């Protein structure tokens, strides 16, 4: 490495060089979630969104600092829904990692790998502290987050069976075949109800803008990681399910805005970090829901991990 300018790491480089290994990423994310709930160890202002109506686009800024990992970073995300017509991703992200003592840019990183795996790692941490059983994993969706969650959760809990549902059955079949090729007992389902029946852990990773998962289908003690988002962050689960469940999230600061609808219904929402820190306890006999909102600090500590791992391979 030289001092001529910041390091640039592509998603491909991060992936091919295994700079986000789960055995190191998951503890880093757990520490970040715990730090958020301690209040004085993380700085992450609300993300700013600049809409560009004339171009049907938006630019989002997500800065954060984590004292525990000495990680200072900012993720910039662009959202251009019509990019699909041009053969480009609708959402693109870049993470800037800074030296926290000087403000110098240490590295510029593509954001897809970071977002993909830190999201799954956060769900794994929530599952660790909230689950009541790990025999059957059901995943609704077959895209990037479905894949990363299947790999990450199975890495942590070694499920006896992984079930996949997707609104297009072919998508469920494709992911099932990928998992089967890796030696997993994976099954594709046509129906959400059948897919989640008696499941211990459920992941919703879809773009559904209306509920696809109903409370009457879920067994007591099941844990749900709600990751996807349609019009809002709580569109995949029906109201009855939320009323049956103990609901947790990564940060109440974001929940007050992004989960406002649930709070207005009188529902209590807790932070997973409080469970990690031992300041509150989880009722594992109840249905539990981790409403994943995503945090800038997760991007920051993930980027710091990548940078430190990169320095090791370049010695």
C-alpha positions as CSV (number, residue, x, y, z in Angstrom):
1,X,0.0,0.0,0.0
2,X,1.1,3.5,-0.7
3,X,0.1,7.0,0.6
4,X,-0.7,8.2,-2.9
5,X,-4.4,7.9,-2.3
6,X,-7.2,5.9,-0.8
7,X,-7.4,2.2,-1.4
8,X,-10.3,1.1,-3.7
9,X,-11.8,-2.3,-3.2
10,X,-14.5,-3.7,-5.5
11,X,-17.2,-6.2,-4.5
12,X,-15.5,-8.8,-6.6
13,X,-12.2,-8.3,-4.7
14,X,-13.8,-8.4,-1.3
15,X,-15.7,-11.6,-2.3
16,X,-12.8,-13.4,-4.0
17,X,-10.4,-12.7,-1.2
18,X,-12.9,-13.6,1.5
19,X,-12.5,-10.3,3.4
20,X,-15.9,-10.7,5.1
21,X,-15.6,-14.1,6.7
22,X,-18.6,-15.0,8.9
23,X,-16.6,-16.1,11.9
24,X,-15.1,-12.6,12.1
25,X,-18.1,-10.5,10.8
26,X,-20.8,-11.9,13.1
27,X,-18.9,-10.9,16.4
28,X,-18.2,-7.5,14.9
29,X,-21.8,-6.9,14.2
30,X,-22.9,-8.2,17.6
31,X,-20.5,-5.7,19.3
32,X,-22.0,-2.9,17.1
33,X,-25.5,-3.8,18.1
34,X,-24.6,-4.0,21.7
35,X,-22.8,-0.6,21.5
36,X,-25.8,1.1,20.0
37,X,-27.9,0.2,23.0
38,X,-25.2,1.5,25.4
39,X,-26.0,5.0,23.9
40,X,-22.6,6.6,24.3
41,X,-20.4,4.4,22.1
42,X,-22.0,5.0,18.7
43,X,-22.7,8.1,16.7
44,X,-25.0,7.6,13.7
45,X,-27.4,10.4,12.8
46,X,-30.5,9.6,10.8
47,X,-29.8,8.9,7.2
48,X,-30.4,11.8,4.9
49,X,-32.3,11.3,1.7
50,X,-32.1,13.7,-1.2
51,X,-34.8,12.9,-3.8
52,X,-34.2,14.0,-7.4
53,X,-37.7,14.0,-8.9
54,X,-36.7,15.1,-12.3
55,X,-34.4,12.1,-12.7
56,X,-36.6,9.7,-10.7
57,X,-33.7,9.1,-8.4
58,X,-32.4,9.6,-4.9
59,X,-29.1,9.9,-3.0
60,X,-28.8,8.6,0.6
61,X,-26.1,9.4,3.1
62,X,-25.4,7.1,6.1
63,X,-22.5,8.2,8.3
64,X,-21.4,6.5,11.5
65,X,-18.7,6.2,14.2
66,X,-18.2,3.2,16.5
67,X,-15.9,3.8,19.4
68,X,-15.5,0.1,20.2
69,X,-14.0,-0.7,16.8
70,X,-12.6,2.8,16.1
71,X,-14.6,2.7,12.9
72,X,-15.5,5.9,11.0
73,X,-17.3,5.6,7.7
74,X,-20.1,6.8,5.5
75,X,-22.2,4.8,3.0
76,X,-23.6,6.6,0.0
77,X,-26.4,4.9,-1.8
78,X,-28.2,5.9,-5.0
79,X,-31.6,4.5,-5.8
80,X,-32.8,4.8,-9.5
81,X,-35.7,2.4,-10.0
82,X,-35.6,2.7,-13.8
83,X,-32.0,1.5,-14.0
84,X,-33.2,-2.0,-14.7
85,X,-34.3,-0.8,-18.2
86,X,-30.7,0.1,-18.8
87,X,-29.2,-3.1,-17.5
88,X,-27.9,-1.4,-14.3
89,X,-28.6,-2.1,-10.6
90,X,-31.5,0.0,-9.2
91,X,-29.6,0.4,-6.0
92,X,-25.9,1.1,-5.8
93,X,-23.8,1.8,-2.8
94,X,-20.3,3.0,-1.9
95,X,-18.7,3.0,1.5
96,X,-16.0,5.5,2.5
97,X,-13.7,4.4,5.4
98,X,-11.8,7.2,7.3
99,X,-8.9,7.3,9.7
100,X,-10.8,8.4,12.8
101,X,-7.9,10.4,14.2
102,X,-7.1,12.5,11.1
103,X,-10.2,12.2,8.9
104,X,-8.1,10.9,6.0
105,X,-9.9,8.6,3.6
106,X,-8.4,5.2,4.0
107,X,-10.5,3.2,1.6
108,X,-13.4,3.4,-0.9
109,X,-15.4,0.2,-1.1
110,X,-18.2,-1.1,-3.2
111,X,-21.2,-1.5,-1.0
112,X,-23.1,-4.6,-2.2
113,X,-21.0,-7.2,-0.4
114,X,-21.0,-5.2,2.8
115,X,-24.7,-4.6,2.8
116,X,-25.5,-8.2,1.9
117,X,-23.5,-9.8,4.6
118,X,-23.8,-7.3,7.5
119,X,-27.6,-7.6,7.1
120,X,-27.5,-11.4,7.4
121,X,-25.0,-11.2,10.2
122,X,-27.4,-8.9,12.2
123,X,-30.2,-11.5,11.7
124,X,-27.9,-14.2,12.9
125,X,-27.1,-12.2,16.1
126,X,-30.8,-11.6,16.7
127,X,-31.6,-15.3,16.1
128,X,-28.9,-16.3,18.6
129,X,-30.5,-14.2,21.4
130,X,-34.1,-14.7,20.5
131,X,-34.6,-18.2,19.0
132,X,-36.2,-21.2,20.7
133,X,-35.3,-23.9,18.3
134,X,-33.1,-24.5,15.2
135,X,-34.4,-27.6,13.4
136,X,-36.2,-25.9,10.5
137,X,-35.4,-22.7,8.7
138,X,-38.0,-21.2,6.3
139,X,-37.0,-18.4,3.9
140,X,-39.5,-16.3,2.0
141,X,-37.7,-14.9,-1.0
142,X,-34.9,-16.2,-3.3
143,X,-32.8,-13.1,-4.0
144,X,-29.5,-11.9,-2.6
145,X,-30.7,-11.5,1.0
146,X,-32.4,-14.9,0.9
147,X,-29.1,-16.5,-0.2
148,X,-26.9,-14.7,2.3
149,X,-29.4,-15.5,5.1
150,X,-29.5,-19.2,4.2
151,X,-25.7,-19.4,4.3
152,X,-25.2,-17.3,7.4
153,X,-28.0,-18.8,9.5
154,X,-27.1,-22.4,8.5
155,X,-23.4,-21.6,9.3
156,X,-24.5,-20.6,12.8
157,X,-27.2,-23.1,13.6
158,X,-26.8,-26.1,11.2
159,X,-30.5,-26.5,10.4
160,X,-31.9,-30.0,9.7
161,X,-34.0,-28.6,6.9
162,X,-34.1,-25.3,4.9
163,X,-37.4,-24.4,3.2
164,X,-37.7,-21.9,0.4
165,X,-40.7,-20.0,-0.9
166,X,-40.7,-17.3,-3.6
167,X,-43.6,-15.5,-5.4
168,X,-42.1,-17.1,-8.5
169,X,-41.7,-20.8,-7.8
170,X,-38.8,-21.1,-10.2
171,X,-36.8,-18.7,-8.0
172,X,-37.4,-21.0,-5.0
173,X,-36.4,-24.0,-7.1
174,X,-33.2,-22.4,-8.2
175,X,-32.1,-21.5,-4.6
176,X,-33.1,-24.9,-3.4
177,X,-30.9,-26.6,-6.0
178,X,-28.0,-24.4,-5.0
179,X,-28.4,-25.4,-1.4
180,X,-28.9,-29.0,-2.2
181,X,-25.6,-29.0,-4.2
182,X,-23.9,-27.8,-1.0
183,X,-25.2,-30.9,0.8
184,X,-28.2,-29.2,2.5
185,X,-31.6,-30.7,3.0
186,X,-33.5,-28.0,1.1
187,X,-37.1,-28.0,-0.2
188,X,-39.0,-25.5,-2.4
189,X,-42.6,-24.7,-1.6
190,X,-45.5,-23.3,-3.6
191,X,-47.3,-21.9,-0.5
192,X,-46.1,-19.6,2.2
193,X,-48.4,-21.4,4.8
194,X,-46.9,-24.8,4.0
195,X,-43.3,-23.4,4.0
196,X,-43.5,-21.9,7.5
197,X,-45.6,-24.6,9.2
198,X,-43.7,-25.7,12.3
199,X,-40.6,-23.7,11.3
200,X,-38.3,-22.7,14.1
201,X,-36.8,-19.7,12.4
202,X,-38.3,-17.7,9.5
203,X,-36.7,-15.1,7.2
204,X,-38.8,-12.7,5.2
205,X,-36.7,-11.2,2.4
206,X,-39.1,-10.0,-0.2
207,X,-40.3,-6.7,-1.7
208,X,-43.9,-7.4,-0.6
209,X,-45.9,-4.3,0.0
210,X,-48.7,-6.2,1.6
211,X,-48.6,-9.0,4.2
212,X,-47.5,-12.4,3.1
213,X,-46.9,-14.0,6.5
214,X,-49.9,-14.5,8.9
215,X,-49.8,-14.9,12.6
216,X,-52.1,-17.9,12.6
217,X,-49.5,-19.9,10.6
218,X,-46.7,-19.4,13.1
219,X,-46.0,-21.8,16.0
220,X,-45.4,-20.4,19.6
221,X,-41.7,-19.8,20.2
222,X,-40.8,-19.3,16.5
223,X,-38.4,-16.5,15.6
224,X,-38.8,-14.3,12.6
225,X,-36.2,-12.1,10.9
226,X,-38.1,-9.5,8.9
227,X,-35.6,-8.2,6.4
228,X,-37.4,-7.2,3.2
229,X,-39.2,-3.9,2.6
230,X,-42.0,-2.9,0.3
231,X,-43.7,0.5,0.9
232,X,-42.6,0.4,4.5
233,X,-40.4,-1.8,6.8
234,X,-43.3,-3.7,8.3
235,X,-45.3,-4.7,5.2
236,X,-44.4,-8.5,5.1
237,X,-46.1,-9.5,8.3
238,X,-49.8,-9.1,9.1
239,X,-51.0,-7.1,12.1
240,X,-52.2,-10.2,13.9
241,X,-48.6,-11.6,13.9
242,X,-47.2,-8.5,15.4
243,X,-49.8,-8.6,18.1
244,X,-48.8,-12.1,19.0
245,X,-45.1,-11.4,19.0
246,X,-42.4,-9.7,21.0
247,X,-40.9,-7.2,18.5
248,X,-37.2,-6.2,18.4
249,X,-35.2,-4.0,16.2
250,X,-31.6,-2.9,15.8
251,X,-32.1,0.8,16.7
252,X,-35.1,2.6,18.2
253,X,-33.8,5.9,16.8
254,X,-34.7,4.6,13.3
255,X,-37.8,2.6,14.5
256,X,-39.5,5.8,15.7
257,X,-39.7,6.9,12.1
258,X,-39.6,3.7,10.0
259,X,-41.8,1.6,12.3
260,X,-44.0,4.5,13.3
261,X,-47.1,2.5,12.2
262,X,-46.4,-0.3,14.6
263,X,-45.7,2.1,17.5
264,X,-49.0,4.0,16.7
265,X,-50.8,0.6,17.1
266,X,-49.5,0.6,20.7
267,X,-46.9,-2.1,20.1
268,X,-43.8,-2.3,22.3
269,X,-40.5,-2.5,20.4
270,X,-37.1,-3.3,22.1
271,X,-33.5,-3.2,20.8
272,X,-31.7,-6.5,20.4
273,X,-28.6,-4.8,21.9
274,X,-30.4,-4.6,25.3
275,X,-30.7,-8.4,25.2
276,X,-27.1,-8.8,24.2
277,X,-26.0,-6.4,27.1
278,X,-28.2,-8.3,29.6
279,X,-30.2,-5.2,30.6
280,X,-33.3,-6.8,29.3
281,X,-34.3,-10.5,28.8
282,X,-36.0,-12.2,25.9
283,X,-39.1,-14.4,26.3
284,X,-38.2,-17.3,24.1
285,X,-41.5,-19.0,24.6
286,X,-43.2,-16.2,22.6
287,X,-43.1,-15.6,18.9
288,X,-40.2,-13.1,18.4
289,X,-39.7,-10.8,15.5
290,X,-36.5,-9.0,14.6
291,X,-37.5,-6.1,12.4
292,X,-34.2,-5.4,10.6
293,X,-33.8,-1.8,9.7
294,X,-30.1,-1.7,9.0
295,X,-27.7,0.7,10.6
296,X,-24.9,2.8,9.3
297,X,-22.7,1.6,12.1
298,X,-23.0,-2.0,10.7
299,X,-21.5,-0.7,7.4
300,X,-18.8,1.2,9.3
301,X,-17.5,-1.8,11.4
302,X,-17.8,-4.1,8.3
303,X,-15.7,-1.7,6.3
304,X,-13.1,-1.5,9.1
305,X,-13.0,-5.3,9.2
306,X,-12.4,-5.5,5.5
307,X,-9.6,-3.0,5.7
308,X,-7.9,-4.8,8.5
309,X,-8.2,-8.1,6.7
310,X,-6.9,-6.5,3.5
311,X,-3.8,-5.3,5.3
312,X,-3.1,-8.9,6.5
313,X,-3.1,-10.3,3.0
314,X,-0.9,-7.5,1.7
315,X,1.9,-7.9,4.3
